């Protein structure tokens, strides 16, 4: 059977199409789909609060402090005695950052976007999160391109940010993002 | 005094690295195995080899799991026990450690270890997504975090704290590409200039295309035995004198310091201690340069220089061929290529060549002691081995 004549459904990778013209090779393509399905266990409460209450919940161990993202057991002493605390209004800033100009297929059309590590209040760990300069994607992209073209590498690090929540939650970390609120910095990226 | 040998490498094999079209992973592994067998005529593979440990990161590339029996069959080794080891980009360095354990435990006198990955038939977006599986799922993957993105977070933190520059990172790429030209099995045998690296397309700012290692197909393997049996098989064994491994949190966000990879640092300390050597004793090293910033961090974590000085080490030419401590003479992950599961034992293969005088144009004269440093994911795993000429 001539594999070049098999009718394919779904996404056909261009690489496979090219190889199919090869006289000595048999190339097989099937449209397998992997569907992401996972449960968040004891940290479900965190994702529910993001999506439904627009709140950021952390967990606190009496001995070892606050963990955000929350840990159901203390990473330092394995105690299950963790208290849930509301960390929504704690001061937040960018600890380190990057601008992703390329991504896996699921996020490709959102590039470029900033991924930052956000220090919130006294939390012992940082939150990895999308950081935006503007809510408007076109404007955000323009500002990012300006930042990159001027090679202002780590100016994002240290900036004050505030949490924002998506209107249509997906029950993933993307339900939360952070907006840069440093006016002087934002002004420096104006047209 | 250099520590006593744990095990000895009697042979090693490496498939051609690159965009190898129209084959699947098991064929690549068989190619590497064939080289190792041919190099060691005193070995009867089917009779002598008692176990196989093979590193492979992802079953998604070919929708093929259960890699142990798959590749052992194609290497002609069935029915020996064959086990897949998965520790992201450090899979085969950990497979090597499993081989060390197996020989030391007395379960088998001769053991084969190796690794394989077939990646280039998938689109770059797919590969990026599969690789990201080695990062934390709820808080990193679902942000659209990629490995270039994660290492870029390390890069900006390093630049911020130590003043490391884009040019210094670019020099790692220039150096490793130059080494790659001298390696006939390297994926990319092409020089690049500093200007080309700096002008290349941004992948995850400040990392550009030429700061990133390659998506590559390839396989590698080593054959290990007890030191006292090594001379039965070869006149030029290489001894493993130190082996260290450590872990860190899967998420980078849970760490205190973003400018160092602690697992790599701890693995190095353990390996140095076991080997009874100091960083200054190392003659040649292969380090995990999945991104140029990672090589700079590796210099610091392995004690080749003080924290924050990695950038100037490469600038001063210390780690280039002809320098005091040549690093990544194979071209590294940057130019030789990074078939994820094969990388750990491919690094050991290069050190094996260097210590047995088989590295041809890239030979480091009189190399006695070598080191291989392999990082899994974003330093969730760190593995370091120290080697000595037999």
Boltz contact constraints between the chains, C-beta under 6 A:
constraints:
  - contact:
      token1: [A, 13]
      token2: [B, 123]
      max_distance: 6.0
  - contact:
      token1: [A, 15]
      token2: [B, 121]
      max_distance: 6.0
  - contact:
      token1: [A, 25]
      token2: [B, 22]
      max_distance: 6.0
  - contact:
      token1: [A, 69]
      token2: [B, 139]
      max_distance: 6.0
  - contact:
      token1: [A, 96]
      token2: [B, 153]
      max_distance: 6.0
  - contact:
      token1: [A, 96]
      token2: [B, 156]
      max_distance: 6.0
  - contact:
      token1: [A, 96]
      token2: [B, 157]
      max_distance: 6.0
  - contact:
      token1: [A, 96]
      token2: [B, 258]
      max_distance: 6.0
  - contact:
      token1: [A, 97]
      token2: [B, 156]
      max_distance: 6.0
  - contact:
      token1: [A, 98]
      token2: [B, 149]
      max_distance: 6.0
  - contact:
      token1: [A, 98]
      token2: [B, 152]
      max_distance: 6.0
  - contact:
      token1: [A, 98]
      token2: [B, 153]
      max_distance: 6.0
  - contact:
      token1: [A, 98]
      token2: [B, 204]
      max_distance: 6.0
  - contact:
      token1: [A, 99]
      token2: [B, 205]
      max_distance: 6.0
  - contact:
      token1: [A, 100]
      token2: [B, 149]
      max_distance: 6.0
  - contact:
      token1: [A, 100]
      token2: [B, 204]
      max_distance: 6.0
  - contact:
      token1: [A, 101]
      token2: [B, 202]
      max_distance: 6.0
  - contact:
      token1: [A, 101]
      token2: [B, 203]
      max_distance: 6.0
  - contact:
      token1: [A, 102]
      token2: [B, 203]
      max_distance: 6.0
  - contact:
      token1: [A, 103]
      token2: [B, 144]
      max_distance: 6.0
  - contact:
      token1: [A, 103]
      token2: [B, 146]
      max_distance: 6.0
  - contact:
      token1: [A, 104]
      token2: [B, 125]
      max_distance: 6.0
  - contact:
      token1: [A, 104]
      token2: [B, 128]
      max_distance: 6.0
  - contact:
      token1: [A, 104]
      token2: [B, 129]
      max_distance: 6.0
  - contact:
      token1: [A, 104]
      token2: [B, 132]
      max_distance: 6.0
  - contact:
      token1: [A, 105]
      token2: [B, 125]
      max_distance: 6.0
  - contact:
      token1: [A, 105]
      token2: [B, 129]
      max_distance: 6.0
  - contact:
      token1: [A, 107]
      token2: [B, 144]
      max_distance: 6.0
  - contact:
      token1: [A, 108]
      token2: [B, 125]
      max_distance: 6.0
  - contact:
      token1: [A, 115]
      token2: [B, 143]
      max_distance: 6.0
  - contact:
      token1: [A, 115]
      token2: [B, 145]
      max_distance: 6.0
  - contact:
      token1: [A, 115]
      token2: [B, 149]
      max_distance: 6.0
  - contact:
      token1: [A, 117]
      token2: [B, 253]
      max_distance: 6.0
  - contact:
      token1: [A, 125]
      token2: [B, 253]
      max_distance: 6.0
  - contact:
      token1: [A, 125]
      token2: [B, 254]
      max_distance: 6.0
  - contact:
      token1: [A, 126]
      token2: [B, 253]
      max_distance: 6.0
  - contact:
      token1: [A, 128]
      token2: [B, 139]
      max_distance: 6.0
  - contact:
      token1: [A, 128]
      token2: [B, 140]
      max_distance: 6.0
  - contact:
      token1: [A, 128]
      token2: [B, 143]
      max_distance: 6.0
  - contact:
      token1: [A, 128]
      token2: [B, 253]
      max_distance: 6.0
  - contact:
      token1: [A, 130]
      token2: [B, 143]
      max_distance: 6.0
  - contact:
      token1: [A, 148]
      token2: [B, 205]
      max_distance: 6.0
  - contact:
      token1: [A, 153]
      token2: [B, 156]
      max_distance: 6.0
  - contact:
      token1: [A, 153]
      token2: [B, 159]
      max_distance: 6.0
  - contact:
      token1: [A, 153]
      token2: [B, 206]
      max_distance: 6.0
  - contact:
      token1: [A, 154]
      token2: [B, 156]
      max_distance: 6.0
  - contact:
      token1: [A, 154]
      token2: [B, 159]
      max_distance: 6.0
  - contact:
      token1: [A, 154]
      token2: [B, 160]
      max_distance: 6.0
  - contact:
      token1: [A, 157]
      token2: [B, 160]
      max_distance: 6.0
  - contact:
      token1: [A, 172]
      token2: [B, 142]
      max_distance: 6.0
  - contact:
      token1: [A, 173]
      token2: [B, 139]
      max_distance: 6.0
  - contact:
      token1: [A, 173]
      token2: [B, 142]
      max_distance: 6.0
  - contact:
      token1: [A, 173]
      token2: [B, 143]
      max_distance: 6.0
